[in-house]
Amino acid sequence: MEEKKEKTTIQKGVIGRMKKPSWKKKSFQLGSSPISAREIVGTSHFNGNENGKLPLIIQPTIPDVDLTGWYKNNEAWVEENLLHYGGLLFRGFNIGKQEDFNRFIQEVCPQVMTYKEGATPRTKLSEQVYTSTEFPASQRIELHNELSYVHNWPRKIWFCSIKNAQKGGETPIADVRNVYKRISEETRARFVEKGWMLVRNFGEKLGLPWQDVFQTDSLKEVEEYCENHGITLEFLGNNQLRTKQVRPTEEIHPLTKEPLWFNHMVFWHESSLDSQVREMLLAEFGRDRLPFNTYYGDGEQIEDEVIAEIRAAYQAETIAFPWEEGDVLMLDNMMVAHGRNSFEGERKVLVSMGEPIQR
């Protein structure tokens, strides 16, 4: 996919209420000649993206630029652009190994978060870095905002491609500011009134064990955690648990004050399953024993056509691009949802998240 080059400066009026970027005043010594930060990187967008659409691609214009050092020297500029676009793609910097990404995260994200209440298998590689979802390669993962169903979620999330899949494996993204606008007022009003409910069943040998999800072997600790985080817990016997939690479908961004469609409702709704898999699971377990399902906040079933409307809003805003090895994708997790396309061959994408926001 070709890239359309644009000016390296922020266009007038785009972020008028923000402070003037301090990065323009900085310079870097290369050999005997100082080079300004404006000359070190260029910005562009993927073809087909109108101005203002994510992601903003940031690439060095000279070789061997250290992403960590450049980021630290231009943090204000990065933050301004992140709040405008919602997503930044750092491409062509010196990130080639897991150790490089780990060092980058250590420097730029002092408040990292863990995957407590996580829903998909992943491996913890360090205190800061995990593998991205280790779901079967043949399955597509629906768009979602990371940990939108918990009381504390990350405002920022980073992905790093270490090894690209032979085919597919993109990380599609969508601006949920625009998703919110595409959903009908009638549908939004229904969820404002009722909220949405997530129901999870543990112990049926489907999904993750509750010990992994809650990061403890103690049922008492699980009970205390649920009580403190607005989760209804049922003990079903035979080491089986069921949790229910009601959450809002919308949030207001803490910095820009924009309304956001921020939830996991489509991600876990039974209609997101392959039709044959859905029929098989319903026949074997019944609706109330599925590993995951979503409902209106009062427990009523969400109609498939309502989920289809919301899914269409996501699809209309979805952008997918092929990874290049060494890419680092930085998202404002509240502004931008992400997913994963199915793939063939080996794929290694790392993830880290931080800057917790409390509901």
C-alpha positions as CSV (number, residue, x, y, z in Angstrom):
1,M,0.0,0.0,0.0
2,E,1.5,3.3,-1.0
3,E,1.6,6.2,1.3
4,K,0.6,9.8,0.6
5,K,3.2,12.3,1.9
6,E,1.9,15.3,3.7
7,K,3.5,18.3,5.5
8,T,5.4,17.6,8.6
9,T,3.8,20.5,10.5
10,I,0.4,20.4,12.2
11,Q,-2.2,22.2,10.0
12,K,-3.5,25.5,11.3
13,G,-6.7,25.1,13.3
14,V,-6.4,21.3,13.8
15,I,-5.4,21.5,17.4
16,G,-5.9,25.2,18.1
17,R,-6.8,24.8,21.7
18,M,-3.5,23.0,22.5
19,K,-0.3,24.7,23.5
20,K,2.3,25.4,20.8
21,P,4.4,22.3,20.4
22,S,7.7,22.5,22.2
23,W,9.4,20.0,19.9
24,K,10.0,22.7,17.2
25,K,12.4,24.4,19.5
26,K,14.6,21.3,20.0
27,S,17.6,20.3,17.9
28,F,19.7,17.2,17.6
29,Q,23.4,16.9,17.0
30,L,24.3,14.6,14.1
31,G,28.1,14.7,13.4
32,S,29.0,18.4,13.4
33,S,25.7,19.9,12.3
34,P,22.6,20.3,14.5
35,I,19.3,19.0,12.9
36,S,15.9,20.3,14.0
37,A,13.2,17.8,15.1
38,R,11.2,18.9,12.0
39,E,13.9,17.5,9.7
40,I,14.2,14.2,11.6
41,V,10.7,12.9,10.8
42,G,8.1,13.2,8.1
43,T,4.4,12.4,8.4
44,S,1.9,10.9,5.9
45,H,-1.3,9.0,5.6
46,F,-2.3,5.8,3.8
47,N,-3.9,6.3,0.4
48,G,-7.7,6.7,0.6
49,N,-7.6,8.5,4.0
50,E,-8.8,12.0,4.1
51,N,-6.9,14.5,6.1
52,G,-7.5,13.9,9.8
53,K,-8.1,10.2,9.5
54,L,-6.0,7.8,11.5
55,P,-3.3,6.6,11.7
56,L,-0.8,9.4,11.3
57,I,2.4,7.7,10.0
58,I,5.6,9.1,11.4
59,Q,8.8,8.1,9.7
60,P,12.4,9.2,10.2
61,T,14.0,11.1,7.3
62,I,17.5,10.0,8.3
63,P,18.9,6.6,9.2
64,D,19.3,5.1,12.7
65,V,16.9,7.3,14.6
66,D,16.3,6.0,18.1
67,L,12.5,5.9,18.6
68,T,12.8,6.1,22.4
69,G,15.0,9.2,22.4
70,W,13.0,10.9,19.7
71,Y,9.7,10.2,21.5
72,K,11.0,11.6,24.8
73,N,12.2,14.8,23.1
74,N,8.9,15.3,21.3
75,E,6.4,14.0,23.8
76,A,4.2,17.1,23.7
77,W,3.9,16.9,19.9
78,V,3.2,13.2,20.0
79,E,0.4,13.7,22.6
80,E,-1.2,16.5,20.5
81,N,-1.3,14.4,17.4
82,L,-2.6,11.4,19.3
83,L,-5.5,13.4,20.7
84,H,-6.3,14.6,17.2
85,Y,-5.9,11.5,15.1
86,G,-6.4,8.8,17.8
87,G,-3.6,6.7,16.4
88,L,0.0,7.1,15.4
89,L,2.1,4.6,13.4
90,F,5.9,4.8,14.0
91,R,7.5,3.2,11.0
92,G,11.2,2.8,10.0
93,F,12.7,3.5,13.5
94,N,15.2,1.2,15.2
95,I,12.7,-1.3,16.6
96,G,13.6,-4.8,15.5
97,K,13.5,-7.1,18.5
98,Q,11.3,-7.6,21.6
99,E,14.1,-6.0,23.7
100,D,13.9,-2.8,21.7
101,F,10.1,-2.5,22.2
102,N,10.5,-3.4,25.9
103,R,13.1,-0.6,26.4
104,F,10.8,1.9,24.5
105,I,7.8,1.0,26.8
106,Q,9.9,1.3,29.9
107,E,10.8,4.8,29.0
108,V,7.5,6.2,27.7
109,C,4.9,4.4,29.9
110,P,5.7,4.6,33.6
111,Q,2.1,3.5,34.5
112,V,1.8,0.1,32.8
113,M,-1.2,-2.1,33.4
114,T,-1.8,-5.9,33.5
115,Y,-4.6,-7.9,31.9
116,K,-6.7,-8.6,35.0
117,E,-10.2,-9.7,33.9
118,G,-8.6,-10.5,30.5
119,A,-10.6,-12.6,28.0
120,T,-8.2,-14.1,25.5
121,P,-4.9,-16.1,25.9
122,R,-1.7,-14.3,25.9
123,T,1.9,-14.7,27.3
124,K,3.5,-12.2,29.7
125,L,7.0,-11.5,28.3
126,S,8.1,-8.9,30.8
127,E,6.5,-6.6,33.4
128,Q,5.6,-4.2,30.5
129,V,5.0,-6.4,27.4
130,Y,2.7,-9.2,26.4
131,T,2.1,-11.2,23.3
132,S,-1.1,-10.0,21.5
133,T,-4.0,-12.3,21.5
134,E,-3.1,-16.0,21.0
135,F,-6.4,-16.8,19.4
136,P,-6.5,-19.4,16.6
137,A,-5.1,-17.8,13.4
138,S,-8.2,-18.8,11.4
139,Q,-10.4,-16.6,13.6
140,R,-11.0,-12.9,13.2
141,I,-11.3,-10.8,16.4
142,E,-14.0,-8.2,16.4
143,L,-13.2,-4.5,17.1
144,H,-13.1,-3.5,20.8
145,N,-11.6,-1.0,23.2
146,E,-9.2,-2.8,25.5
147,L,-10.7,-3.6,28.9
148,S,-13.7,-1.4,28.4
149,Y,-15.7,-3.6,30.8
150,V,-13.5,-3.1,33.9
151,H,-13.3,-0.3,36.4
152,N,-9.8,0.6,35.3
153,W,-8.8,0.6,31.7
154,P,-5.7,1.9,29.8
155,R,-5.9,5.2,28.0
156,K,-3.0,4.2,25.8
157,I,-2.1,1.0,24.1
158,W,0.9,0.1,21.9
159,F,1.4,-2.7,19.4
160,C,4.7,-3.7,17.8
161,S,5.1,-6.1,14.9
162,I,8.2,-8.3,15.3
163,K,7.3,-10.9,12.7
164,N,4.6,-10.4,10.0
165,A,2.2,-13.1,9.0
166,Q,2.6,-14.6,5.5
167,K,-0.9,-13.5,4.7
168,G,-3.4,-11.4,6.6
169,G,-2.9,-10.7,10.3
170,E,-3.6,-6.9,10.1
171,T,-4.7,-5.0,13.2
172,P,-7.8,-3.2,12.0
173,I,-8.7,0.0,13.8
174,A,-11.7,2.3,14.0
175,D,-12.3,5.8,15.5
176,V,-15.1,5.3,18.0
177,R,-15.8,9.0,18.0
178,N,-17.2,8.5,14.6
179,V,-18.7,5.1,15.4
180,Y,-20.8,6.9,18.0
181,K,-22.1,9.4,15.4
182,R,-23.1,6.6,13.0
183,I,-25.3,4.7,15.5
184,S,-28.9,5.9,15.5
185,E,-30.1,8.1,18.3
186,E,-32.8,5.6,19.1
187,T,-30.3,2.8,19.6
188,R,-28.0,5.0,21.7
189,A,-30.9,6.2,23.8
190,R,-31.9,2.6,24.6
191,F,-28.4,1.8,25.9
192,V,-28.1,5.0,27.8
193,E,-31.3,3.9,29.6
194,K,-30.3,0.3,30.2
195,G,-26.6,0.0,29.7
196,W,-25.2,-3.4,28.6
197,M,-24.5,-6.6,30.5
198,L,-21.5,-8.9,30.1
199,V,-22.1,-12.5,31.3
200,R,-19.1,-14.9,31.6
201,N,-19.1,-18.6,32.5
202,F,-15.9,-20.2,33.8
203,G,-15.2,-23.9,34.2
204,E,-16.8,-25.4,31.0
205,K,-13.4,-25.9,29.4
206,L,-14.2,-23.0,27.1
207,G,-12.4,-19.7,27.4
208,L,-9.8,-18.9,30.1
209,P,-9.8,-20.4,33.6
210,W,-11.0,-18.1,36.3
211,Q,-7.7,-18.5,38.0
212,D,-6.0,-16.8,35.0
213,V,-8.6,-14.1,34.5
214,F,-8.5,-13.0,38.1
215,Q,-4.8,-13.8,38.6
216,T,-5.4,-15.8,41.8
217,D,-6.3,-19.4,43.0
218,S,-8.3,-18.0,45.9
219,L,-12.1,-18.0,45.5
220,K,-12.3,-15.6,48.5
221,E,-10.0,-13.1,46.6
222,V,-12.2,-13.4,43.5
223,E,-15.3,-12.8,45.7
224,E,-13.7,-9.7,47.2
225,Y,-12.6,-8.4,43.8
226,C,-16.0,-8.8,42.3
227,E,-17.7,-7.1,45.3
228,N,-15.3,-4.1,44.9
229,H,-15.7,-3.8,41.1
230,G,-19.5,-4.0,40.6
231,I,-19.5,-7.6,39.5
232,T,-22.2,-10.2,40.5
233,L,-20.6,-13.5,41.2
234,E,-22.4,-16.9,41.3
235,F,-20.8,-20.2,42.5
236,L,-22.2,-23.0,40.3
237,G,-20.4,-25.9,41.9
238,N,-17.7,-28.2,40.4
239,N,-15.3,-25.2,40.3
240,Q,-17.6,-23.3,38.0
241,L,-18.3,-19.6,38.3
242,R,-20.6,-17.1,36.5
243,T,-20.1,-13.3,36.6
244,K,-22.4,-10.5,35.5
245,Q,-21.5,-6.9,35.2
246,V,-23.5,-4.0,33.8
247,R,-21.6,-1.1,32.2
248,P,-22.4,2.0,30.1
249,T,-22.0,1.8,26.3
250,E,-20.6,5.4,26.2
251,E,-17.8,7.3,27.9
252,I,-16.6,10.9,27.7
253,H,-12.9,11.3,26.8
254,P,-11.2,12.8,29.9
255,L,-9.1,15.3,27.9
256,T,-11.1,16.2,24.7
257,K,-14.5,15.8,26.3
258,E,-15.8,14.0,23.2
259,P,-18.5,11.3,23.4
260,L,-17.2,7.8,22.6
261,W,-18.8,4.4,21.8
262,F,-16.7,2.5,24.4
263,N,-17.6,-1.1,25.1
264,H,-17.2,-4.8,24.3
265,M,-20.8,-5.4,23.4
266,V,-20.5,-6.6,19.8
267,F,-17.2,-8.3,20.5
268,W,-18.9,-10.8,22.9
269,H,-22.4,-11.0,21.5
270,E,-23.3,-14.5,20.4
271,S,-24.1,-13.2,16.8
272,S,-20.4,-12.5,16.4
273,L,-19.7,-16.3,16.5
274,D,-19.6,-18.3,13.3
275,S,-23.2,-19.4,12.6
276,Q,-22.4,-23.1,12.9
277,V,-20.4,-22.6,16.0
278,R,-23.2,-20.5,17.5
279,E,-25.8,-23.2,16.9
280,M,-23.5,-25.9,18.3
281,L,-22.7,-24.0,21.5
282,L,-26.3,-23.0,22.1
283,A,-27.4,-26.6,21.6
284,E,-24.8,-28.0,23.9
285,F,-24.7,-25.4,26.7
286,G,-27.8,-23.1,26.2
287,R,-27.6,-19.4,26.1
288,D,-27.0,-18.9,29.8
289,R,-24.0,-21.2,29.8
290,L,-22.0,-19.7,26.9
291,P,-18.5,-18.7,27.9
292,F,-19.4,-15.1,26.9
293,N,-22.6,-13.3,25.9
294,T,-23.9,-9.7,26.1
295,Y,-27.4,-8.4,26.9
296,Y,-29.1,-5.2,27.7
297,G,-28.3,-4.0,31.2
298,D,-31.7,-5.4,32.5
299,G,-30.8,-8.9,31.2
300,E,-33.0,-8.8,28.1
301,Q,-31.5,-10.3,25.0
302,I,-30.0,-7.8,22.5
303,E,-31.6,-8.3,19.1
304,D,-29.3,-9.5,16.3
305,E,-30.4,-6.5,14.1
306,V,-29.3,-4.0,16.8
307,I,-25.9,-5.7,17.0
308,A,-25.8,-5.7,13.1
309,E,-26.4,-1.9,13.1
310,I,-23.5,-1.3,15.6
311,R,-21.2,-3.7,13.7
312,A,-22.0,-1.8,10.5
313,A,-21.0,1.5,12.2
314,Y,-17.6,-0.1,13.1
315,Q,-17.1,-1.5,9.6
316,A,-17.7,1.9,8.0
317,E,-14.9,3.4,10.1
318,T,-12.5,0.5,9.9
319,I,-9.0,1.0,8.5
320,A,-6.6,-1.9,8.0
321,F,-3.0,-1.7,6.7
322,P,-0.3,-4.4,6.3
323,W,2.2,-4.5,9.1
324,E,5.9,-3.9,8.4
325,E,8.3,-5.5,10.8
326,G,9.4,-2.9,13.4
327,D,6.2,-0.9,13.2
328,V,4.9,0.5,16.5
329,L,1.2,1.4,16.5
330,M,0.2,3.7,19.4
331,L,-3.5,4.2,20.0
332,D,-5.6,6.3,22.4
333,N,-7.5,3.2,23.6
334,M,-10.6,5.3,24.4
335,M,-10.8,6.9,21.0
336,V,-9.8,4.0,18.9
337,A,-11.0,0.3,18.8
338,H,-8.8,-2.4,17.5
339,G,-9.2,-6.0,16.3
340,R,-7.3,-8.7,14.4
341,N,-7.8,-10.2,11.0
342,S,-7.2,-13.9,10.4
343,F,-3.8,-14.9,9.1
344,E,-1.6,-17.6,7.7
345,G,2.0,-18.3,8.7
346,E,3.8,-17.2,11.8
347,R,2.9,-13.8,13.3
348,K,4.4,-12.1,16.4
349,V,2.8,-8.8,17.5
350,L,3.6,-7.5,21.0
351,V,1.4,-5.3,23.1
352,S,1.7,-3.0,26.1
353,M,-0.8,-0.7,27.7
354,G,-0.9,2.0,30.4
355,E,-2.0,5.3,31.9
356,P,-5.0,3.8,33.7
357,I,-8.4,5.6,33.7
358,Q,-10.9,4.9,36.5
359,R,-14.6,4.6,35.8
